[in-house]
Amino acid sequence: MALDWQQIVNLLVTAGFACVGYFYAQIIADTKKDRQMLNDLRVDLPSKYVSKDDLIVHLNRIENMLTKIFDRLEQKVDKS
């Protein structure tokens, strides 16, 4: 039983679609995994890093505290 050209072409087209389908499924799975990783990062990011606005607020508070300390030290030196 010999295969005619139509059967060979059908077999090759089917094999081609199977390969394309396999790679498409792999790409979709990787995309889902990447989206999950991005969502995890989005959740973890605020707990690991400080926003710029929060940093500025805290640095201003520290600067004000240091200014008060230096003023008090200068007053003590002036009294002596």
N, CA and C of each residue as an Amber inpcrd file, in Angstrom:
protein
   240
   0.8470000  -1.1730000   0.0000000   0.0000000   0.0000000   0.0000000
   0.8900000   1.2330000   0.0000000   0.8750000   1.9030000  -1.0520000
   1.7200000   3.0750000  -1.2110000   0.9130000   4.3350000  -0.9090000
   1.6260000   5.2960000  -0.3480000   0.9850000   6.5860000  -0.0610000
   1.0240000   7.4470000  -1.3180000  -0.0870000   8.0380000  -1.6390000
  -0.0600000   8.9590000  -2.7640000   0.3060000  10.3570000  -2.2470000
   0.4840000  11.2840000  -3.1510000   0.9530000  12.6240000  -2.8010000
  -0.0020000  13.3520000  -1.8580000  -1.2550000  13.1740000  -2.0140000
  -2.2360000  13.8520000  -1.1620000  -2.0940000  13.3970000   0.2930000
  -1.8830000  12.1390000   0.5180000  -1.7260000  11.6290000   1.8810000
  -0.4210000  12.1330000   2.5100000   0.6250000  12.2190000   1.7060000
   1.9120000  12.7220000   2.2100000   1.7760000  14.1910000   2.5990000
   1.1230000  14.9660000   1.7370000   0.9160000  16.3880000   2.0380000
   0.0550000  16.5370000   3.2840000  -1.0080000  15.7490000   3.4050000
  -1.8630000  15.8150000   4.5860000  -1.0720000  15.4790000   5.8560000
  -0.2220000  14.4780000   5.7550000   0.5930000  14.0730000   6.9010000
   1.5650000  15.1910000   7.2930000   2.2050000  15.8070000   6.3150000
   3.1500000  16.8920000   6.6020000   2.4370000  18.1170000   7.1840000
   1.2650000  18.4540000   6.6410000   0.5000000  19.5930000   7.1550000
   0.0590000  19.3190000   8.5900000  -0.3980000  18.1150000   8.8620000
  -0.8170000  17.7420000  10.2140000   0.3630000  17.8190000  11.1800000
   1.5060000  17.3170000  10.7810000   2.7010000  17.3760000  11.6240000
   3.1170000  18.8310000  11.8560000   3.0230000  19.6460000  10.8280000
   3.3530000  21.0620000  10.9580000   2.4300000  21.7660000  11.9440000
   1.1180000  21.5080000  11.8140000   0.1730000  22.1170000  12.7540000
   0.3970000  21.6210000  14.1790000   0.7710000  20.3730000  14.3220000
   1.0500000  19.8380000  15.6520000   2.2490000  20.5570000  16.2820000
   3.2850000  20.7980000  15.5010000   4.4560000  21.5260000  16.0010000
   4.1020000  22.9640000  16.3670000   3.3720000  23.6190000  15.4980000
   2.9500000  25.0010000  15.7790000   2.0820000  25.0470000  17.0320000
   1.1730000  24.1180000  17.1720000   0.3160000  24.0590000  18.3550000
   1.1030000  23.8360000  19.6280000   2.0950000  22.9640000  19.5620000
   2.9350000  22.6990000  20.7300000   3.6820000  23.9590000  21.1540000
   4.3160000  24.6430000  20.1980000   5.0610000  25.8540000  20.5320000
   4.1300000  26.9740000  21.0010000   2.9560000  27.0600000  20.4340000
   1.9790000  28.0530000  20.8670000   1.5730000  27.7920000  22.3190000
   1.3520000  26.5320000  22.6650000   0.9880000  26.1830000  24.0470000
   2.1250000  26.5240000  25.0030000   3.3680000  26.3040000  24.5790000
   4.5090000  26.6510000  25.4230000   4.5940000  28.1560000  25.6420000
   4.3620000  28.9210000  24.5890000   4.3990000  30.3830000  24.7060000
   3.2990000  30.8760000  25.6390000   2.1180000  30.3290000  25.5260000
   1.0120000  30.7230000  26.4030000   1.3300000  30.3750000  27.8540000
   1.8840000  29.2030000  28.0990000   2.2360000  28.8030000  29.4590000
   3.3110000  29.7200000  30.0450000   4.3160000  30.0600000  29.2460000
   5.3620000  30.9650000  29.7150000   4.8140000  32.3560000  29.9950000
   3.8830000  32.8080000  29.1550000   3.2680000  34.1160000  29.3650000
   2.4820000  34.1340000  30.6680000   1.7500000  33.0700000  30.9480000
   1.0090000  32.9940000  32.2100000   1.9590000  33.0040000  33.3990000
   3.0620000  32.2770000  33.2700000   4.0480000  32.2360000  34.3520000
   4.6670000  33.6200000  34.5670000   4.9830000  34.3220000  33.4660000
   5.5520000  35.6600000  33.5730000   4.5630000  36.6360000  34.2080000
   3.2860000  36.5320000  33.8380000   2.2830000  37.4020000  34.4510000
   2.1660000  37.1460000  35.9380000   2.2370000  35.8780000  36.3440000
   2.1720000  35.5510000  37.7670000   3.3790000  36.1130000  38.5010000
   4.5550000  36.0230000  37.8880000   5.7530000  36.5770000  38.5050000
   5.6400000  38.0930000  38.6440000   5.0930000  38.7650000  37.6350000
   4.9050000  40.2150000  37.7160000   3.9050000  40.5860000  38.8000000
   2.8440000  39.8170000  38.9300000   1.8730000  40.0830000  39.9870000
   2.5020000  39.8790000  41.3630000   3.3140000  38.8410000  41.5220000
   4.0060000  38.6210000  42.7870000   4.9540000  39.7670000  43.0950000
   5.6510000  40.2390000  42.0810000   6.5590000  41.3700000  42.2660000
   5.7840000  42.6220000  42.6460000   4.6500000  42.8400000  42.0070000
   3.8230000  44.0050000  42.3080000   3.3560000  43.9750000  43.7630000
   3.0830000  42.7940000  44.2900000   2.6510000  42.6590000  45.6830000
   3.8370000  42.8600000  46.6310000   5.0000000  42.3000000  46.2980000
   6.1670000  42.3690000  47.1750000   6.8960000  43.7100000  47.1310000
   6.7560000  44.4440000  46.0630000   7.5310000  45.6620000  45.8690000
   7.3350000  46.6950000  46.9740000   6.1180000  47.0150000  47.3770000
   5.9780000  48.0320000  48.4260000   6.5760000  47.6210000  49.7650000
   6.6580000  46.3390000  50.0470000   7.2170000  45.9140000  51.3320000
   8.7410000  45.8860000  51.3170000   9.3510000  45.8590000  50.1510000
  10.8090000  45.7960000  50.0660000  11.4550000  47.1410000  49.7820000
  10.7400000  48.0380000  49.1260000  11.3210000  49.3010000  48.7240000
  10.4510000  50.4550000  49.2140000  11.0440000  51.6330000  49.2980000
  10.3460000  52.8250000  49.7650000  10.0690000  53.7160000  48.5640000
   8.8870000  54.3040000  48.5580000   8.5900000  55.2280000  47.4720000
   9.3770000  56.5210000  47.6820000   9.5580000  57.2640000  46.6270000
  10.3420000  58.4860000  46.6780000   9.7100000  59.5080000  47.6170000
   8.3970000  59.6210000  47.5890000   7.7110000  60.5830000  48.4520000
   7.8980000  60.2350000  49.9220000   7.7780000  58.9570000  50.2680000
   7.9860000  58.5410000  51.6560000   9.4180000  58.8210000  52.1000000
  10.3700000  58.5700000  51.2250000  11.7630000  58.8270000  51.5550000
  12.0000000  60.3070000  51.8320000  11.4430000  61.1600000  51.0020000
  11.6100000  62.6000000  51.1840000  11.0190000  63.0430000  52.5190000
   9.8430000  62.5380000  52.8600000   9.2060000  62.8940000  54.1290000
  10.0890000  62.4740000  55.3020000  10.5930000  61.2650000  55.2670000
  11.4240000  60.7740000  56.3710000  12.7570000  61.5060000  56.4510000
  13.3550000  61.8110000  55.3270000  14.6170000  62.5500000  55.3410000
  14.4120000  63.9620000  55.8700000  13.2850000  64.5840000  55.5370000
  12.9940000  65.9190000  56.0740000  12.8370000  65.8710000  57.5870000
  12.1800000  64.8460000  58.0950000  12.0310000  64.7090000  59.5480000
  13.3930000  64.5420000  60.2080000  14.2520000  63.7270000  59.6340000
  15.5890000  63.5240000  60.1950000  16.3830000  64.8180000  60.1450000
  16.2810000  65.5350000  59.0500000  16.9960000  66.8030000  58.9160000
  16.5190000  67.8080000  59.9710000  15.2110000  67.8660000  60.1980000
  14.6810000  68.7740000  61.2200000  15.1820000  68.3830000  62.6150000
  15.2070000  67.1100000  62.8970000  15.6980000  66.6480000  64.1960000
  17.1770000  66.9980000  64.3800000  17.9760000  66.8020000  63.3470000
  19.3930000  67.1410000  63.4370000  19.6020000  68.6430000  63.6000000
  18.7890000  69.4270000  62.9240000  18.8800000  70.8830000  63.0640000
  18.6030000  71.2870000  64.5080000  17.5880000  70.7040000  65.1080000
  17.2780000  71.0050000  66.5100000  18.4250000  70.5960000  67.4250000
  19.0140000  69.4550000  67.1810000  20.1400000  68.9980000  68.0060000
  21.3260000  69.9390000  67.8680000  21.6480000  70.3330000  66.6400000
  22.7750000  71.2420000  66.4350000  22.5050000  72.6010000  67.0670000
  21.2760000  73.0760000  67.0100000  20.9290000  74.3490000  67.6540000
  21.1180000  74.2620000  69.1620000  20.6960000  73.1650000  69.7380000
  20.8640000  72.9890000  71.1870000  22.3490000  72.9110000  71.5530000
  23.1140000  72.2160000  70.7210000  24.5580000  72.1450000  71.0050000
  25.2120000  73.5150000  70.9080000  24.8270000  74.3080000  69.9440000
  25.3690000  75.6450000  69.8080000  24.9890000  76.5200000  70.9980000
  23.7780000  76.3670000  71.5010000  23.3500000  77.1260000  72.6730000
  24.1980000  76.7330000  73.8950000  24.4950000  75.4630000  74.0380000
  25.3110000  74.9870000  75.1690000  26.7280000  75.5360000  75.0480000
  27.2800000  75.5540000  73.8470000  28.6300000  76.0690000  73.6430000
  28.6460000  77.5610000  73.9340000  27.6110000  78.2870000  73.5250000
  27.5490000  79.7200000  73.7640000  27.4680000  80.0460000  75.2500000
  26.8250000  79.2080000  76.0200000  26.6920000  79.4340000  77.4630000
  28.0210000  79.2490000  78.1830000  28.8710000  78.4060000  77.6480000
  30.1320000  78.1150000  78.3370000  31.1350000  79.2180000  78.2150000
